[in-house]
């Protein structure tokens, strides 16, 4: 009975604490108002010319850097997509153990590395890679290890 009551009190305290946390209640009472007022900022009144040519040059340099990064990201996504296509073809093919074949893509060149059980599996894996749209060449680094 006493344990049940103690558990109930602990649960209530925890629930109240969590509720207070999420509601943002501060246990110390109301703090002094720290309202930020909009105050005018003093200026000298002098108008300075802005160097727009320097700003354009900086903007062009940033734009070029962003374009290079976007191109690299696009190439990486394209290579990843090509790798995924080939790997999914191999997984769906029952005659190939896709877990033992590593597919690496560099642009449109695909490298197959790993171990297969027979020459027929090796030829099938190479054919699946060559038949994938976007592949220009396939580098064969597969070894045949009969179990």
Backbone as a chain_set.jsonl record, in Angstrom:
{"seq": "XXXXXXXXXXXXXXXXXXXXXXXXXXXXXXXXXXXXXXXXXXXXXXXXXXXXXXXXXXXXXXXXXXXXXXXXXXXXXXXXXXXXXXXXXXXXXXXXXXXXXXXXXXXXXXXXXXXXXXXXXXXXXXXXXXXXXXXXXXXXXXXXXXX", "coords": {"N": [[0.822, -1.184, 0.0], [1.886, 1.249, 0.883], [4.041, 1.435, -0.858], [2.737, 1.6, -3.336], [1.436, 4.078, -3.035], [3.659, 5.739, -2.82], [4.795, 5.368, -5.352], [2.771, 6.513, -6.914], [2.913, 9.194, -6.078], [5.486, 9.865, -6.978], [5.152, 9.537, -9.749], [3.243, 11.557, -10.239], [4.748, 13.848, -9.545], [6.75, 13.734, -11.498], [5.211, 13.982, -13.859], [4.119, 16.569, -13.466], [6.494, 18.039, -13.444], [7.452, 17.588, -16.08], [5.356, 18.732, -17.521], [5.583, 21.407, -16.645], [8.072, 22.006, -17.673], [7.643, 21.858, -20.486], [5.741, 23.851, -20.756], [7.137, 26.058, -20.119], [7.398, 27.191, -17.601], [8.785, 29.048, -14.964], [10.429, 28.344, -12.027], [11.428, 30.176, -10.225], [9.809, 32.368, -9.966], [8.296, 35.385, -11.314], [10.449, 37.139, -13.416], [12.316, 40.189, -13.651], [11.099, 42.512, -15.984], [12.383, 42.192, -19.17], [12.146, 43.59, -21.524], [12.801, 44.43, -24.837], [13.218, 47.473, -26.245], [12.404, 49.38, -29.119], [14.688, 51.563, -30.146], [15.848, 54.593, -31.496], [18.694, 54.73, -33.587], [21.632, 56.484, -33.437], [23.069, 58.413, -36.025], [25.64, 59.706, -38.149], [24.828, 61.18, -40.255], [26.15, 61.371, -42.603], [26.447, 60.311, -45.955], [27.622, 57.431, -47.388], [29.252, 56.2, -50.251], [28.535, 53.156, -51.85], [30.536, 50.49, -52.868], [29.746, 49.024, -55.602], [30.874, 47.469, -57.605], [32.773, 45.863, -56.386], [31.09, 44.356, -54.759], [29.652, 43.01, -56.741], [31.707, 41.442, -57.854], [32.35, 39.799, -55.677], [29.902, 38.481, -55.387], [29.806, 37.13, -57.846], [31.988, 35.398, -57.559], [31.102, 33.827, -55.42], [28.828, 32.72, -56.588], [30.007, 31.183, -58.621], [31.424, 29.304, -57.108], [29.298, 27.998, -55.855], [28.06, 26.894, -58.107], [30.022, 25.073, -58.987], [30.06, 23.334, -56.787], [27.417, 22.387, -56.944], [27.503, 21.018, -59.382], [29.321, 18.981, -58.745], [27.866, 17.653, -56.764], [25.72, 16.784, -58.298], [27.016, 14.981, -60.028], [27.859, 13.084, -58.154], [25.382, 12.154, -57.194], [24.385, 11.092, -59.544], [26.208, 9.01, -60.032], [25.72, 7.471, -57.751], [23.073, 6.772, -58.21], [23.348, 5.207, -60.51], [24.916, 3.112, -59.503], [23.076, 2.083, -57.661], [21.047, 1.196, -59.401], [22.334, -0.913, -60.781], [23.054, -2.615, -58.671], [20.523, -3.239, -57.647], [19.461, -4.66, -59.794], [21.083, -6.915, -59.678], [20.41, -7.94, -57.19], [17.78, -8.669, -57.603], [18.091, -10.704, -59.404], [18.068, -14.126, -59.336], [20.171, -15.831, -59.839], [22.547, -14.775, -59.041], [24.755, -14.0, -56.38], [24.377, -11.251, -54.879], [25.314, -10.0, -52.606], [27.99, -10.537, -52.357], [29.247, -9.056, -54.246], [30.765, -6.057, -55.093], [29.875, -2.874, -56.187], [31.216, -0.211, -57.815], [31.108, 3.137, -58.943], [32.347, 5.436, -61.235], [31.725, 8.207, -62.67], [30.61, 7.223, -65.692], [31.728, 4.801, -65.727], [31.874, 1.581, -64.515], [32.916, -0.485, -61.862], [33.231, -3.801, -61.005], [33.724, -5.707, -58.208], [34.737, -8.475, -56.26], [33.543, -11.749, -55.214], [32.415, -14.576, -56.962], [30.492, -17.597, -57.484], [30.653, -19.108, -59.816], [31.661, -19.233, -63.293], [29.527, -18.617, -64.915], [27.925, -17.028, -63.228], [29.607, -14.839, -62.988], [29.702, -13.885, -65.648], [27.003, -13.241, -65.963], [26.659, -11.188, -64.065], [28.39, -9.233, -65.106], [27.118, -8.789, -67.553], [24.622, -7.753, -66.706], [25.491, -5.334, -65.597], [26.612, -4.07, -67.868], [24.366, -3.766, -69.468], [22.908, -1.81, -68.259], [21.412, 1.349, -68.387], [23.289, 4.207, -69.109], [25.789, 3.299, -68.47], [29.038, 3.183, -69.686], [31.347, 1.665, -69.756], [32.617, -1.377, -68.272], [34.57, -2.468, -65.636], [36.163, -5.395, -64.894], [36.679, -7.044, -62.006], [36.1, -9.346, -60.747], [36.346, -12.482, -59.072], [36.373, -15.948, -59.522], [35.381, -18.252, -57.283], [34.863, -21.348, -56.522], [32.73, -22.942, -54.294]], "CA": [[0.0, 0.0, 0.0], [2.766, 2.408, 0.977], [4.811, 1.485, -2.102], [1.831, 2.078, -4.383], [1.237, 5.501, -2.817], [4.929, 6.386, -3.145], [4.902, 5.357, -6.819], [1.814, 7.486, -7.422], [3.456, 10.527, -5.811], [6.626, 10.059, -7.887], [4.613, 9.721, -11.098], [2.619, 12.883, -10.288], [5.82, 14.841, -9.547], [7.391, 13.685, -12.812], [4.276, 14.545, -14.839], [4.07, 18.009, -13.242], [7.778, 18.582, -13.896], [7.482, 17.574, -17.544], [4.405, 19.752, -17.963], [6.169, 22.721, -16.387], [9.171, 22.177, -18.62], [7.116, 22.145, -21.813], [5.002, 25.112, -20.734], [8.097, 27.14, -19.915], [7.225, 27.791, -16.284], [10.038, 29.264, -14.235], [10.163, 28.127, -10.605], [11.896, 31.299, -9.41], [8.859, 33.478, -9.974], [8.462, 36.275, -12.468], [11.695, 37.911, -13.46], [12.13, 41.584, -14.04], [10.806, 42.597, -17.42], [13.58, 42.44, -19.978], [11.611, 43.914, -22.84], [13.688, 45.21, -25.681], [12.473, 48.547, -26.888], [12.987, 49.913, -30.343], [15.219, 52.901, -29.919], [16.529, 55.085, -32.689], [20.15, 54.622, -33.574], [22.227, 57.738, -33.88], [23.954, 58.36, -37.189], [26.365, 60.954, -38.382], [24.16, 61.921, -41.31], [26.944, 61.336, -43.837], [26.083, 59.237, -46.867], [28.82, 56.846, -47.982], [28.995, 55.477, -51.49], [28.765, 51.718, -51.775], [31.312, 49.999, -54.007], [28.946, 47.943, -56.194], [31.701, 46.575, -58.432], [33.361, 44.883, -55.478], [29.998, 43.467, -54.362], [29.375, 42.134, -57.891], [32.8, 40.47, -57.957], [32.183, 38.831, -54.591], [28.736, 37.68, -55.74], [30.174, 36.24, -58.951], [32.859, 34.345, -57.016], [30.255, 32.929, -54.637], [27.999, 31.991, -57.552], [30.838, 30.18, -59.294], [31.693, 28.246, -56.131], [28.056, 27.247, -55.689], [27.851, 26.118, -59.33], [30.958, 23.944, -58.963], [29.55, 22.397, -55.784], [26.198, 21.76, -57.46], [27.911, 20.043, -60.402], [29.91, 17.825, -58.053], [26.769, 16.935, -56.115], [24.957, 16.112, -59.358], [27.802, 13.815, -60.464], [27.819, 12.08, -57.091], [24.047, 11.561, -57.199], [24.265, 10.28, -60.753], [26.982, 7.787, -59.797], [25.003, 6.684, -56.741], [21.897, 6.216, -58.87], [23.806, 4.14, -61.399], [25.296, 2.005, -58.63], [21.845, 1.506, -57.11], [20.366, 0.452, -60.473], [23.051, -2.167, -61.044], [22.957, -3.462, -57.485], [19.159, -3.758, -57.546], [19.325, -5.707, -60.819], [21.757, -8.116, -59.187], [19.643, -8.477, -56.062], [16.566, -9.288, -58.14], [18.459, -11.881, -60.2], [18.276, -15.251, -58.417], [21.364, -16.603, -60.163], [23.73, -14.047, -58.584], [24.838, -13.649, -54.967], [24.702, -9.825, -54.96], [25.982, -9.554, -51.38], [29.436, -10.727, -52.465], [29.746, -8.231, -55.349], [30.814, -4.633, -54.794], [29.708, -2.077, -57.393], [31.724, 1.159, -57.683], [30.84, 3.907, -60.148], [33.099, 6.674, -61.416], [31.139, 8.743, -63.894], [29.823, 6.169, -66.344], [32.552, 3.59, -65.679], [31.48, 0.763, -63.37], [33.873, -1.521, -61.488], [32.658, -4.888, -60.208], [34.755, -6.36, -57.407], [34.19, -9.434, -55.317], [33.673, -13.173, -55.458], [31.233, -15.287, -57.45], [30.667, -19.044, -57.371], [30.898, -19.774, -61.098], [31.909, -18.372, -64.444], [28.214, -18.178, -65.386], [27.522, -15.902, -62.379], [30.466, -13.719, -63.353], [29.239, -13.367, -66.931], [25.681, -12.646, -65.759], [26.862, -9.918, -63.355], [28.969, -8.294, -66.067], [26.093, -8.456, -68.545], [23.661, -6.858, -66.064], [26.116, -4.013, -65.469], [26.765, -3.486, -69.209], [23.048, -3.468, -70.03], [22.295, -0.712, -67.514], [21.46, 2.617, -69.1], [24.226, 5.172, -68.541], [27.103, 2.667, -68.291], [29.817, 3.151, -70.925], [32.267, 0.535, -69.694], [32.603, -2.132, -67.023], [35.863, -3.026, -65.261], [35.916, -6.698, -64.271], [37.616, -7.47, -60.955], [35.435, -10.456, -60.071], [37.079, -13.739, -59.075], [35.526, -17.126, -59.419], [35.797, -19.137, -56.192], [33.856, -22.398, -56.338], [32.666, -23.33, -52.873]], "C": [[0.87, 1.253, 0.0], [3.591, 2.563, -0.296], [3.956, 2.029, -3.246], [1.607, 3.575, -4.275], [2.497, 6.281, -3.189], [5.124, 6.456, -4.662], [3.974, 6.398, -7.433], [2.333, 8.903, -7.234], [4.617, 10.819, -6.766], [6.141, 10.31, -9.31], [3.995, 11.102, -11.238], [3.686, 13.97, -10.349], [6.501, 14.887, -10.916], [6.49, 14.313, -13.875], [4.19, 16.064, -14.698], [5.368, 18.657, -13.715], [7.879, 18.639, -15.412], [6.537, 18.626, -18.105], [4.957, 21.15, -17.78], [7.298, 23.01, -17.364], [8.642, 22.59, -19.985], [6.314, 23.441, -21.864], [5.909, 26.301, -20.466], [7.966, 27.837, -18.573], [8.573, 27.921, -15.595], [9.735, 29.213, -12.742], [10.528, 29.331, -9.747], [10.935, 32.46, -9.357], [9.129, 34.381, -11.159], [9.746, 37.087, -12.347], [11.363, 39.345, -13.825], [11.94, 41.638, -15.552], [12.074, 42.965, -18.173], [13.145, 42.737, -21.409], [12.591, 44.783, -23.602], [12.84, 46.239, -26.404], [13.189, 48.963, -28.152], [13.418, 51.349, -30.084], [15.907, 53.357, -31.187], [18.046, 54.997, -32.506], [20.707, 55.918, -34.135], [23.163, 57.52, -35.059], [24.613, 59.702, -37.377], [25.7, 61.792, -39.458], [24.914, 61.9, -42.618], [26.532, 60.126, -44.673], [27.366, 58.734, -47.523], [28.435, 56.09, -49.234], [29.358, 54.011, -51.298], [29.489, 51.287, -53.034], [30.588, 48.788, -54.606], [29.79, 46.997, -57.033], [32.344, 45.494, -57.567], [32.306, 43.873, -55.01], [29.647, 42.508, -55.498], [30.446, 41.056, -58.039], [32.674, 39.398, -56.886], [30.997, 37.926, -54.881], [29.033, 36.701, -56.85], [31.055, 35.099, -58.456], [32.045, 33.341, -56.209], [29.387, 32.088, -55.564], [28.771, 30.901, -58.264], [31.132, 29.008, -58.364], [30.459, 27.368, -55.923], [27.798, 26.37, -56.915], [28.774, 24.904, -59.386], [30.487, 22.892, -57.966], [28.302, 21.676, -56.255], [26.527, 20.721, -58.526], [28.508, 18.793, -59.769], [28.826, 16.984, -57.373], [25.944, 16.174, -57.151], [25.698, 14.878, -59.86], [27.756, 12.707, -59.426], [26.466, 11.387, -57.052], [23.838, 10.671, -58.414], [24.997, 8.952, -60.584], [26.278, 6.886, -58.79], [23.759, 6.04, -57.348], [22.25, 5.067, -59.779], [24.211, 2.904, -60.599], [24.058, 1.303, -58.084], [21.088, 0.699, -58.164], [21.011, -0.915, -60.686], [22.887, -3.126, -59.872], [21.543, -4.04, -57.351], [18.887, -4.816, -58.603], [19.93, -7.015, -60.326], [20.994, -8.759, -58.036], [18.404, -9.208, -56.569], [16.852, -10.536, -58.974], [18.811, -13.022, -59.246], [19.567, -16.017, -58.677], [22.65, -15.952, -59.655], [23.634, -13.801, -57.085], [25.317, -12.202, -54.893], [25.453, -9.329, -53.727], [27.498, -9.664, -51.484], [30.049, -9.914, -53.602], [29.643, -6.768, -54.956], [30.759, -3.868, -56.114], [30.187, -0.66, -57.092], [31.526, 1.876, -59.006], [31.664, 5.178, -60.126], [32.645, 7.268, -62.741], [30.232, 7.694, -64.501], [30.596, 4.855, -66.414], [32.236, 2.846, -64.382], [32.541, -0.299, -63.13], [33.172, -2.536, -60.599], [33.799, -5.613, -59.521], [34.071, -7.361, -56.484], [34.382, -10.862, -55.775], [32.345, -13.72, -55.945], [31.541, -16.781, -57.435], [31.001, -19.73, -58.687], [31.149, -18.741, -62.188], [30.58, -17.822, -64.983], [27.711, -16.988, -64.552], [28.329, -14.653, -62.73], [29.981, -13.073, -64.641], [27.88, -12.683, -66.79], [25.807, -11.291, -65.067], [27.429, -8.857, -64.294], [27.932, -7.853, -67.091], [25.044, -7.504, -67.95], [24.216, -5.44, -65.939], [26.213, -3.334, -66.828], [25.432, -3.055, -69.806], [22.356, -2.3, -69.331], [22.494, 0.595, -68.262], [22.377, 3.594, -68.371], [25.617, 4.611, -68.333], [27.814, 2.644, -69.641], [30.817, 2.012, -70.932], [32.224, -0.097, -68.311], [33.999, -2.717, -66.813], [35.592, -4.284, -64.449], [37.022, -7.02, -63.274], [36.973, -8.583, -60.127], [36.325, -11.694, -60.136], [36.091, -14.874, -58.855], [36.126, -18.041, -58.356], [34.674, -20.161, -56.0], [33.884, -22.842, -54.885], [32.79, -24.791, -52.69]], "O": [[0.639, 2.19, -0.764], [3.817, 3.68, -0.763], [4.43, 2.844, -4.038], [1.587, 4.276, -5.286], [2.418, 7.349, -3.795], [5.563, 7.478, -5.191], [4.358, 7.091, -8.376], [2.206, 9.73, -8.137], [4.706, 11.923, -7.304], [6.655, 11.191, -9.999], [4.2, 11.762, -12.257], [3.553, 14.918, -11.123], [6.792, 15.967, -11.43], [6.961, 15.094, -14.702], [4.187, 16.776, -15.703], [5.334, 19.724, -14.329], [8.343, 19.636, -15.966], [6.878, 19.331, -19.056], [4.815, 21.994, -18.666], [7.452, 24.14, -17.825], [9.126, 23.553, -20.579], [6.222, 24.064, -22.922], [5.471, 27.446, -20.58], [8.395, 28.983, -18.436], [9.399, 27.009, -15.641], [8.884, 29.955, -12.251], [9.99, 29.49, -8.652], [11.251, 33.472, -8.731], [10.076, 34.166, -11.915], [10.061, 37.64, -11.294], [10.252, 39.653, -14.257], [12.566, 40.882, -16.295], [12.75, 43.939, -17.838], [13.703, 42.207, -22.37], [13.136, 45.749, -23.068], [11.871, 45.906, -27.085], [14.415, 48.906, -28.244], [12.593, 52.228, -29.835], [16.502, 52.536, -31.886], [18.578, 55.17, -31.41], [20.285, 56.381, -35.194], [23.944, 56.569, -35.086], [24.178, 60.709, -36.819], [25.973, 62.987, -39.569], [24.398, 62.354, -43.639], [26.298, 59.044, -44.135], [28.105, 59.504, -48.135], [27.405, 55.416, -49.271], [30.36, 53.679, -50.665], [29.107, 51.67, -54.139], [30.796, 47.658, -54.165], [29.445, 45.822, -57.158], [32.443, 44.339, -57.982], [32.593, 42.683, -54.881], [29.375, 41.331, -55.257], [30.134, 39.898, -58.315], [32.872, 38.215, -57.164], [31.074, 36.72, -54.645], [28.57, 35.561, -56.813], [30.888, 33.957, -58.885], [32.275, 32.136, -56.304], [29.228, 30.886, -55.352], [28.245, 29.81, -58.487], [31.095, 27.852, -58.785], [30.566, 26.146, -55.828], [27.365, 25.226, -56.776], [28.349, 23.821, -59.79], [30.51, 21.697, -58.262], [28.14, 20.483, -55.997], [25.902, 19.662, -58.573], [28.232, 17.677, -60.207], [28.869, 15.755, -57.407], [25.519, 15.045, -56.903], [25.081, 13.839, -60.093], [27.629, 11.532, -59.769], [26.399, 10.168, -56.896], [23.193, 9.626, -58.326], [24.476, 7.898, -60.946], [26.245, 5.668, -58.963], [23.432, 4.896, -57.035], [21.541, 4.061, -59.823], [23.883, 1.779, -60.979], [23.998, 0.074, -58.048], [20.546, -0.364, -57.859], [20.327, -1.936, -60.762], [22.614, -4.311, -60.064], [21.384, -5.203, -56.981], [18.159, -5.774, -58.342], [19.363, -8.088, -60.529], [20.944, -9.984, -57.925], [18.024, -10.246, -56.027], [15.95, -11.337, -59.221], [19.736, -12.903, -58.443], [20.013, -16.777, -57.818], [23.731, -16.516, -59.821], [22.574, -13.44, -56.573], [26.521, -11.947, -54.849], [26.163, -8.326, -53.807], [28.218, -8.96, -50.775], [31.235, -10.06, -53.896], [28.585, -6.293, -54.543], [31.502, -4.173, -57.046], [29.636, 0.015, -56.223], [31.749, 1.298, -60.069], [31.683, 5.906, -59.133], [33.127, 6.878, -63.805], [29.217, 7.317, -63.915], [30.17, 3.911, -67.079], [32.32, 3.412, -63.292], [33.014, -0.938, -64.069], [32.592, -2.183, -59.572], [34.731, -6.079, -60.175], [32.968, -7.12, -55.993], [35.246, -11.163, -56.598], [31.286, -13.38, -55.417], [32.703, -17.184, -57.38], [31.573, -20.82, -58.684], [30.886, -17.55, -62.023], [30.524, -16.686, -65.452], [27.138, -16.047, -65.102], [27.792, -13.546, -62.763], [29.86, -11.851, -64.719], [27.633, -11.66, -67.428], [25.125, -10.341, -65.451], [26.99, -7.707, -64.271], [27.874, -6.678, -67.454], [24.625, -6.556, -68.613], [23.496, -4.464, -66.15], [25.926, -2.142, -66.938], [25.374, -2.088, -70.565], [21.305, -1.852, -69.789], [23.596, 0.91, -68.711], [22.256, 3.785, -67.161], [26.544, 5.368, -68.045], [27.268, 2.148, -70.626], [31.111, 1.448, -71.986], [31.855, 0.538, -67.323], [34.544, -3.378, -67.697], [34.882, -4.246, -63.444], [38.169, -7.243, -63.661], [37.273, -8.736, -58.943], [36.987, -11.928, -61.147], [35.12, -14.759, -58.106], [37.241, -18.541, -58.51], [33.653, -19.859, -55.382], [34.951, -23.086, -54.322], [32.755, -25.276, -51.559]]}, "num_chains": 1, "name": "protein.A"}
